[in-house]
Amino acid sequence: MSEPKGRGAAWTEEPAPSEPKGRGAAWTEEGGPNDEAPWTRAANRAWGGGPGAGGERASRAVSWLREAALLPVLVVLIIVGALLNSHFLTVSNLTGIGQQVSALGVVVVGESLILLIGGMDLSLEATYGLAPMVAAWLLVPVAAFGNGVLLNPYLGIGVLLAVGVAVGAVNGLLIVKARLNGFIVTLGMTILLAGTQDGIVKGQAPFNLPSAFGYLGAANIGAIPVSLIVAALIFIGAGLFLRYHRAGRAIYAIGGNREAARAAGIKVDRVRIGVYVAGSVLAAVGGLMETGRVGSVASTQGYGEGIIFSVFAAAVIGGVSLQGGKGNMVGAASGVVLLGVVQNILDLENAPNYWIDAIDGAVILFALFLARVIGGEASAE
């Protein structure tokens, strides 16, 4: 094996017959140019694999290990829940768990995508509250703490999505183009959005929302909540996108080595901004689910509830690296289910409210420890 001399060149199984021309050029194993090689090989490097079948098999083995690591823990928790309370394994309780974690799960997908590119977004919890609040404020009359516009509920959903797009675009531009610190930008955005959410309704909670607006979080198909079905589809869609789409594989490459991805011809800035927008839109959809589930939008929804801690905990428990470039949707979904099962067991056993925060903190610390065990030291840093 020999190393190509070009800055963005990819590795090959056999020595390349000549140096690739151009910064982002790549070569196939036969020595010819291949337009898709920069994306594929950069993503493979981000997953920890090297050139050739051996590296690919090793990276797949590591990926499956990370995906399956939480299954024994979930099995133990389910057994414990069943032993502690006979109601735990009933259909109504299991579907209730699904409905309760669906909104959180959608936000976890958004945060996981952002973590995969090596970023973070604290403001997702505020978007989770502000987007449905703005929409609800435009939907209901003044008597229900709206502004009296009485907007069509479907237009209200459009407004909700537009808020998500706007917040994500501003975050992305400030972080990517203005090169500001992502932690500070999203922290400041969190406070701004939370204050706006509280201010436009003067601390009140709009209610009497149209049924069409709350359908996603309140409706059922048979015994299965619609929100659970939608959340599952989002997880599956995101997983397939990351695995098979060029842009999805570029996300891994950017998180693994941003400059190498840029040299390989990936439009790094465009992908990063797009991921911030996608994350905020998913947070807005999660907020819509929660609004439908409870039937109103509280001024504390999202930021006041501190859901960002659960979001990060679920992602990290599921093996999504805080350093970027490692993780998958199967692991993230497992983290969400684990948190939901833990919370449900506590609810069924009537755990004292003043111990809930302590237990949640212990779960987050456990998440970091488990990430270190599963993914190595870098995954827990």
C-alpha positions as CSV (number, residue, x, y, z in Angstrom):
1,M,0.0,0.0,0.0
2,S,1.3,3.4,-0.8
3,E,0.1,6.9,0.2
4,P,-1.3,9.2,-2.5
5,K,0.5,12.5,-2.6
6,G,-2.6,14.7,-3.2
7,R,-4.0,16.5,-0.1
8,G,-7.5,15.1,-0.4
9,A,-6.6,11.7,-2.0
10,A,-8.2,8.5,-0.7
11,W,-6.4,5.3,0.2
12,T,-6.6,2.3,-2.2
13,E,-6.0,-1.4,-1.8
14,E,-3.2,-1.4,-4.4
15,P,-0.7,1.3,-5.2
16,A,-2.3,3.9,-7.5
17,P,-0.7,4.1,-10.9
18,S,-0.4,7.9,-10.7
19,E,-1.2,10.8,-8.4
20,P,-4.9,11.9,-8.4
21,K,-5.3,15.3,-10.0
22,G,-7.1,17.9,-8.0
23,R,-7.6,18.5,-4.3
24,G,-10.7,16.3,-3.9
25,A,-9.9,13.6,-6.4
26,A,-10.1,9.9,-5.4
27,W,-9.3,6.6,-7.0
28,T,-11.0,3.3,-7.1
29,E,-9.3,0.0,-6.3
30,E,-8.6,-0.5,-10.0
31,G,-6.8,2.9,-10.1
32,G,-9.5,4.9,-11.9
33,P,-11.3,8.0,-10.8
34,N,-14.5,7.6,-8.8
35,D,-16.8,10.5,-7.9
36,E,-18.3,8.8,-4.9
37,A,-15.1,7.7,-3.4
38,P,-14.4,10.9,-1.4
39,W,-17.7,10.5,0.4
40,T,-17.5,6.8,1.0
41,R,-13.9,6.7,2.1
42,A,-14.1,9.7,4.4
43,A,-17.2,8.2,6.1
44,N,-15.3,4.9,6.5
45,R,-12.5,6.7,8.2
46,A,-14.9,8.4,10.5
47,W,-16.4,5.0,11.5
48,G,-13.0,3.8,12.4
49,G,-12.5,1.4,9.5
50,G,-9.6,1.4,7.1
51,P,-9.3,0.5,3.5
52,G,-10.3,-3.0,2.3
53,A,-12.7,-5.6,3.5
54,G,-10.9,-6.2,6.8
55,G,-11.4,-2.6,7.9
56,E,-15.0,-2.6,6.8
57,R,-15.8,-5.8,8.7
58,A,-14.1,-4.4,11.8
59,S,-16.1,-1.1,11.6
60,R,-19.3,-3.0,11.2
61,A,-18.5,-5.2,14.2
62,V,-17.9,-2.1,16.3
63,S,-21.1,-0.6,15.1
64,W,-23.2,-3.6,16.0
65,L,-21.5,-3.8,19.4
66,R,-22.5,-0.2,20.0
67,E,-26.0,-0.8,18.8
68,A,-26.6,-3.9,20.9
69,A,-24.9,-2.8,24.1
70,L,-28.0,-1.5,25.8
71,L,-30.2,-4.6,25.1
72,P,-29.0,-6.5,28.2
73,V,-29.7,-3.4,30.4
74,L,-33.2,-3.0,28.9
75,V,-33.9,-6.7,29.5
76,V,-32.9,-6.3,33.1
77,L,-35.0,-3.2,33.6
78,I,-38.0,-4.8,32.0
79,I,-37.7,-7.8,34.4
80,V,-37.3,-5.5,37.3
81,G,-40.3,-3.5,36.3
82,A,-42.4,-6.7,35.8
83,L,-41.4,-8.0,39.3
84,L,-42.1,-4.7,41.0
85,N,-45.5,-4.0,39.5
86,S,-47.9,-6.4,37.7
87,H,-49.2,-3.5,35.6
88,F,-45.8,-2.9,34.0
89,L,-46.2,-5.3,31.1
90,T,-49.8,-4.4,30.2
91,V,-50.5,-3.1,26.7
92,S,-51.8,0.2,28.1
93,N,-48.7,0.8,30.2
94,L,-46.3,-0.1,27.3
95,T,-48.1,2.1,24.8
96,G,-48.2,4.9,27.5
97,I,-44.4,4.6,27.7
98,G,-44.2,4.9,24.0
99,Q,-46.4,8.0,23.9
100,Q,-44.5,9.7,26.7
101,V,-41.0,9.2,25.1
102,S,-42.0,9.9,21.5
103,A,-41.6,13.7,21.7
104,L,-38.3,13.3,23.5
105,G,-37.2,10.7,20.9
106,V,-37.7,13.1,18.0
107,V,-35.6,15.7,19.7
108,V,-32.9,13.1,20.4
109,V,-32.8,12.4,16.7
110,G,-32.1,16.1,16.0
111,E,-29.5,16.4,18.7
112,S,-27.8,13.1,17.6
113,L,-27.4,14.5,14.0
114,I,-25.8,17.6,15.4
115,L,-23.5,15.6,17.7
116,L,-22.5,13.5,14.7
117,I,-21.1,16.5,12.9
118,G,-19.1,17.4,16.0
119,G,-21.5,20.2,17.3
120,M,-24.0,20.6,20.0
121,D,-27.3,22.6,20.3
122,L,-28.6,23.5,23.7
123,S,-31.4,25.5,22.2
124,L,-33.4,22.5,21.0
125,E,-35.2,22.5,24.3
126,A,-36.3,26.1,23.8
127,T,-37.3,25.5,20.2
128,Y,-39.3,22.5,21.5
129,G,-41.3,25.0,23.6
130,L,-41.3,28.2,21.5
131,A,-42.4,26.7,18.1
132,P,-45.7,25.2,19.4
133,M,-46.2,28.3,21.6
134,V,-46.1,30.7,18.6
135,A,-48.4,28.5,16.6
136,A,-50.9,28.1,19.5
137,W,-50.8,31.8,20.2
138,L,-51.9,32.4,16.6
139,L,-54.6,29.7,16.7
140,V,-56.7,30.4,19.8
141,P,-58.8,33.4,20.8
142,V,-57.8,36.0,23.4
143,A,-59.9,34.3,26.1
144,A,-57.7,31.2,25.7
145,F,-54.5,33.3,26.0
146,G,-54.0,33.6,22.2
147,N,-53.8,36.8,20.2
148,G,-57.1,36.4,18.4
149,V,-55.9,35.8,14.9
150,L,-57.6,32.3,14.8
151,L,-55.2,31.0,12.2
152,N,-56.1,27.8,10.4
153,P,-54.5,24.8,12.3
154,Y,-52.7,23.5,9.3
155,L,-51.2,27.0,8.7
156,G,-50.3,26.9,12.4
157,I,-48.3,23.7,11.8
158,G,-46.6,25.5,9.0
159,V,-45.7,28.4,11.3
160,L,-44.3,25.9,13.8
161,L,-42.0,24.4,11.2
162,A,-41.0,27.8,10.0
163,V,-39.9,28.7,13.5
164,G,-37.8,25.6,13.6
165,V,-36.2,26.4,10.3
166,A,-35.5,30.0,11.3
167,V,-33.9,29.1,14.7
168,G,-31.7,26.4,13.1
169,A,-30.6,28.6,10.2
170,V,-29.6,31.4,12.6
171,N,-27.7,29.0,14.8
172,G,-26.0,27.4,11.8
173,L,-24.9,30.7,10.3
174,L,-23.6,32.1,13.5
175,I,-21.6,28.9,14.3
176,V,-20.5,27.9,10.8
177,K,-20.1,31.2,8.9
178,A,-19.4,33.6,11.8
179,R,-17.3,31.0,13.5
180,L,-18.8,31.7,17.0
181,N,-18.5,29.2,19.8
182,G,-21.4,26.7,19.4
183,F,-22.0,26.3,23.1
184,I,-22.3,30.0,23.8
185,V,-24.4,30.6,20.7
186,T,-26.9,28.0,21.5
187,L,-26.9,28.8,25.2
188,G,-27.7,32.5,24.4
189,M,-30.3,31.3,21.9
190,T,-31.9,29.1,24.5
191,I,-32.4,32.0,26.9
192,L,-33.7,34.3,24.1
193,L,-36.2,31.8,22.9
194,A,-37.4,30.8,26.4
195,G,-37.9,34.5,27.3
196,T,-39.9,35.0,24.1
197,Q,-42.0,31.9,24.8
198,D,-42.9,33.2,28.3
199,G,-43.3,36.8,27.2
200,I,-45.8,36.5,24.3
201,V,-48.4,34.9,26.5
202,K,-47.4,36.6,29.8
203,G,-46.7,33.3,31.5
204,Q,-50.0,31.8,30.5
205,A,-50.7,28.5,28.7
206,P,-52.9,28.7,25.6
207,F,-55.6,26.0,25.6
208,N,-58.6,24.8,23.6
209,L,-56.3,24.0,20.7
210,P,-57.9,22.7,17.4
211,S,-57.9,18.9,17.3
212,A,-56.0,18.9,14.0
213,F,-53.2,20.8,15.6
214,G,-52.9,18.3,18.5
215,Y,-53.6,15.1,16.4
216,L,-49.9,14.1,16.2
217,G,-49.6,13.8,20.0
218,A,-53.2,12.8,21.0
219,A,-54.5,10.4,18.4
220,N,-54.2,6.6,18.4
221,I,-54.4,4.0,15.6
222,G,-56.0,1.1,17.5
223,A,-54.0,0.8,20.7
224,I,-50.9,2.4,19.3
225,P,-50.3,6.2,19.7
226,V,-49.7,8.1,16.4
227,S,-46.8,9.9,18.0
228,L,-45.1,6.6,18.6
229,I,-45.5,5.5,15.0
230,V,-44.2,8.9,13.7
231,A,-41.2,8.8,16.1
232,A,-40.4,5.3,15.0
233,L,-40.6,6.3,11.3
234,I,-38.3,9.3,12.0
235,F,-35.7,7.1,13.7
236,I,-35.8,4.6,10.8
237,G,-35.7,7.3,8.2
238,A,-32.8,9.1,9.9
239,G,-30.9,5.8,10.2
240,L,-31.4,4.9,6.6
241,F,-30.4,8.4,5.5
242,L,-27.2,8.2,7.5
243,R,-26.3,4.7,6.2
244,Y,-27.2,5.0,2.5
245,H,-27.4,8.6,1.5
246,R,-24.3,10.5,0.4
247,A,-25.1,13.5,2.6
248,G,-25.7,11.1,5.5
249,R,-22.3,9.5,5.1
250,A,-20.8,13.0,4.8
251,I,-22.2,13.8,8.3
252,Y,-20.0,11.0,9.7
253,A,-17.0,12.2,7.7
254,I,-17.4,15.8,8.9
255,G,-17.7,14.6,12.5
256,G,-14.7,12.3,12.2
257,N,-12.3,14.8,10.5
258,R,-13.7,18.1,9.2
259,E,-10.7,19.2,7.2
260,A,-10.3,15.8,5.6
261,A,-13.9,15.8,4.6
262,R,-13.5,19.3,3.1
263,A,-10.4,18.1,1.2
264,A,-12.4,15.1,-0.1
265,G,-14.8,17.5,-1.8
266,I,-17.6,17.5,0.8
267,K,-19.4,20.9,1.1
268,V,-18.8,21.0,4.8
269,D,-20.4,24.3,5.6
270,R,-23.6,23.5,3.7
271,V,-24.0,20.2,5.4
272,R,-23.4,21.6,8.9
273,I,-25.9,24.4,8.5
274,G,-28.4,21.9,7.1
275,V,-28.0,19.6,10.1
276,Y,-28.6,22.5,12.5
277,V,-31.8,23.4,10.6
278,A,-32.9,19.7,10.6
279,G,-32.3,19.5,14.3
280,S,-34.3,22.5,15.1
281,V,-37.2,21.4,12.9
282,L,-37.2,18.0,14.6
283,A,-37.3,19.8,18.0
284,A,-40.3,21.8,16.8
285,V,-42.1,18.6,15.7
286,G,-41.3,17.0,19.1
287,G,-42.8,20.1,20.8
288,L,-45.9,19.6,18.6
289,M,-46.3,16.0,19.8
290,E,-46.0,17.1,23.5
291,T,-48.5,19.9,22.9
292,G,-51.0,17.4,21.5
293,R,-50.4,14.9,24.4
294,V,-51.1,17.4,27.2
295,G,-53.6,19.5,25.3
296,S,-52.0,22.9,25.8
297,V,-48.6,24.7,25.6
298,A,-47.2,25.6,29.0
299,S,-44.9,28.6,29.2
300,T,-42.3,26.3,30.8
301,Q,-42.5,23.6,28.1
302,G,-39.0,22.6,27.0
303,Y,-36.6,25.0,28.8
304,G,-38.5,25.1,32.1
305,E,-38.6,21.3,32.1
306,G,-34.9,21.0,31.4
307,I,-35.4,18.3,28.7
308,I,-32.0,19.0,27.2
309,F,-30.5,16.9,30.0
310,S,-32.6,13.9,29.1
311,V,-31.8,14.5,25.4
312,F,-28.1,14.4,25.9
313,A,-28.4,11.5,28.3
314,A,-30.4,9.4,25.8
315,A,-28.0,10.2,22.9
316,V,-24.8,9.4,25.0
317,I,-26.3,6.3,26.5
318,G,-27.0,5.1,23.0
319,G,-23.4,5.5,22.0
320,V,-23.5,8.8,20.1
321,S,-20.0,10.4,20.7
322,L,-19.8,13.9,22.0
323,Q,-16.7,14.3,19.9
324,G,-18.6,13.6,16.6
325,G,-18.4,11.1,13.9
326,K,-19.7,8.0,15.9
327,G,-23.1,6.8,16.7
328,N,-26.3,5.6,15.1
329,M,-30.1,5.8,15.4
330,V,-30.5,2.3,16.8
331,G,-28.4,3.3,19.8
332,A,-30.1,6.6,20.2
333,A,-33.5,5.0,20.2
334,S,-32.3,2.5,22.8
335,G,-31.2,5.3,25.0
336,V,-34.7,6.9,24.7
337,V,-36.4,3.7,25.6
338,L,-34.1,3.1,28.6
339,L,-34.9,6.6,30.0
340,G,-38.6,6.0,29.4
341,V,-38.6,2.6,31.2
342,V,-36.7,4.0,34.2
343,Q,-39.2,6.9,34.5
344,N,-42.1,4.6,34.2
345,I,-40.9,2.3,36.9
346,L,-40.4,5.3,39.2
347,D,-43.9,6.5,38.5
348,L,-45.5,3.1,39.1
349,E,-43.6,2.8,42.4
350,N,-44.6,6.3,43.4
351,A,-41.1,7.4,43.9
352,P,-40.9,10.6,46.0
353,N,-40.8,13.7,43.8
354,Y,-37.9,15.1,45.7
355,W,-35.7,12.1,44.7
356,I,-36.6,12.3,41.0
357,D,-33.9,14.9,40.1
358,A,-31.3,12.9,42.0
359,I,-32.2,9.8,40.1
360,D,-32.1,11.6,36.8
361,G,-28.7,12.9,37.6
362,A,-27.5,9.4,38.4
363,V,-28.9,8.2,35.1
364,I,-26.9,10.9,33.2
365,L,-23.7,9.9,35.0
366,F,-24.4,6.3,34.3
367,A,-24.8,7.3,30.6
368,L,-21.3,8.8,30.5
369,F,-19.8,5.8,32.2
370,L,-21.6,3.4,29.8
371,A,-20.4,5.5,26.8
372,R,-16.8,5.1,28.0
373,V,-17.2,1.3,28.4
374,I,-18.9,0.9,25.0
375,G,-17.2,3.4,22.7
376,G,-13.9,4.0,24.5
377,E,-12.6,7.0,26.2
378,A,-13.3,9.5,23.4
379,S,-17.0,8.7,23.5
380,A,-17.4,9.9,27.0
381,E,-15.4,13.1,26.7
